Amino acid sequence: MVQMPLAHATDTVTYEVVSDSISLMNVEYVDQTGRKLLRDVPLPWRLDIPLDNADGPTGRGAQVRADWRPTAGSGRWVVVSIYSDGKLLCKSAIDVGNATCYGNTPYIN
């Protein structure tokens, strides 16, 4: 019988959502067990988690999404970010009510 190696998390992923003008929103992120949804999250929000491959494929890699569409408006900016072991992978600042970052799609604005 062949034994498979045990899976273990190798990256420390930090998800971050901040805003100067929005105080509550829904946040969705991926951890070792899959996608998680948190409702009515107070900002600023930050979470450190272990993840096997932060810049892995969409679905298992690092992902964060912030949704504040009911309170969105011009100039009501939100910034979502993903860090892996302290290195910035993705940062997106937007005011349309829905922002995303993916560890496998480096984007910094």
C-alpha positions as a printed NumPy array, in Angstrom:
array([[  0.   ,   0.   ,   0.   ],
       [  1.329,   3.416,  -0.993],
       [  0.926,   6.178,   1.559],
       [  0.087,   9.618,   0.273],
       [  1.984,  12.527,   1.81 ],
       [  0.043,  14.494,   4.37 ],
       [ -1.193,  17.859,   3.159],
       [  0.043,  20.826,   5.1  ],
       [ -0.316,  24.556,   4.74 ],
       [  2.839,  26.264,   3.605],
       [  1.75 ,  29.875,   3.105],
       [  0.46 ,  32.316,   5.692],
       [ -2.197,  34.296,   3.854],
       [ -3.485,  37.62 ,   5.118],
       [ -6.786,  38.947,   3.815],
       [ -7.533,  42.606,   4.46 ],
       [-10.509,  44.892,   3.749],
       [-10.406,  48.578,   4.705],
       [-12.432,  51.715,   4.035],
       [-12.684,  55.263,   5.342],
       [-16.338,  55.583,   4.303],
       [-17.976,  52.135,   4.61 ],
       [-18.353,  50.568,   8.051],
       [-20.096,  47.208,   7.357],
       [-20.081,  44.786,   4.436],
       [-20.147,  41.131,   3.459],
       [-16.767,  39.442,   3.004],
       [-16.111,  36.185,   1.183],
       [-12.757,  34.383,   1.306],
       [-11.14 ,  30.974,   0.757],
       [ -9.439,  28.931,   3.472],
       [ -8.179,  25.326,   3.65 ],
       [-11.744,  23.96 ,   3.732],
       [-13.228,  26.105,   0.956],
       [-15.158,  29.319,   0.473],
       [-16.489,  31.188,   3.522],
       [-19.021,  34.027,   3.694],
       [-19.167,  36.493,   6.583],
       [-22.122,  38.882,   6.724],
       [-22.134,  42.401,   8.177],
       [-18.408,  42.475,   8.908],
       [-17.199,  45.66 ,  10.653],
       [-14.225,  47.356,   8.994],
       [-11.295,  47.342,   9.07 ],
       [-11.18 ,  43.538,   8.747],
       [ -8.087,  41.35 ,   8.658],
       [ -7.623,  37.587,   8.804],
       [ -4.458,  35.455,   8.823],
       [ -4.898,  31.85 ,   7.682],
       [ -2.703,  28.963,   6.548],
       [ -3.181,  28.018,   2.885],
       [ -1.333,  25.386,   0.854],
       [ -0.797,  27.561,  -2.21 ],
       [ -1.728,  31.24 ,  -1.994],
       [ -1.135,  31.865,  -5.695],
       [ -2.727,  28.583,  -6.754],
       [ -5.63 ,  28.184,  -9.158],
       [ -8.925,  29.924,  -8.597],
       [-11.033,  27.764,  -6.321],
       [ -8.239,  26.629,  -4.005],
       [ -5.877,  29.603,  -4.106],
       [ -6.219,  32.785,  -2.062],
       [ -9.34 ,  34.821,  -2.864],
       [-11.181,  37.625,  -1.107],
       [-14.302,  39.53 ,  -2.134],
       [-15.99 ,  42.464,  -0.44 ],
       [-19.63 ,  43.314,  -1.203],
       [-21.122,  46.636,  -0.1  ],
       [-23.506,  47.223,  -3.031],
       [-26.454,  48.355,  -0.863],
       [-24.348,  51.262,   0.475],
       [-22.062,  51.888,  -2.52 ],
       [-21.675,  55.314,  -4.026],
       [-19.229,  57.487,  -5.866],
       [-16.209,  58.165,  -3.687],
       [-17.077,  55.486,  -1.1  ],
       [-13.852,  53.53 ,  -1.622],
       [-12.961,  50.086,  -0.317],
       [ -9.543,  48.431,  -0.567],
       [ -9.169,  44.634,  -0.582],
       [ -5.722,  43.038,  -0.309],
       [ -4.061,  39.632,  -0.163],
       [ -0.61 ,  39.033,   1.299],
       [  1.326,  35.762,   1.297],
       [  4.028,  35.455,   3.936],
       [  4.068,  39.265,   4.129],
       [  4.388,  39.83 ,   0.353],
       [  1.587,  41.759,  -1.368],
       [ -0.082,  39.564,  -4.023],
       [ -3.121,  41.661,  -4.901],
       [ -4.606,  45.022,  -3.941],
       [ -7.727,  46.542,  -5.429],
       [ -9.33 ,  49.898,  -4.56 ],
       [-12.776,  50.546,  -5.99 ],
       [-16.023,  52.396,  -5.218],
       [-18.644,  50.424,  -7.191],
       [-19.816,  48.121,  -4.382],
       [-17.964,  44.896,  -5.147],
       [-14.188,  44.332,  -5.033],
       [-12.168,  41.145,  -5.525],
       [ -8.584,  39.954,  -5.29 ],
       [ -7.09 ,  36.626,  -6.355],
       [ -3.691,  35.316,  -5.33 ],
       [ -3.063,  33.911,  -8.812],
       [ -3.861,  37.211, -10.559],
       [ -1.439,  39.827,  -9.284],
       [ -3.186,  43.165,  -9.517],
       [ -2.247,  46.298,  -7.651],
       [ -4.057,  49.594,  -8.137]])
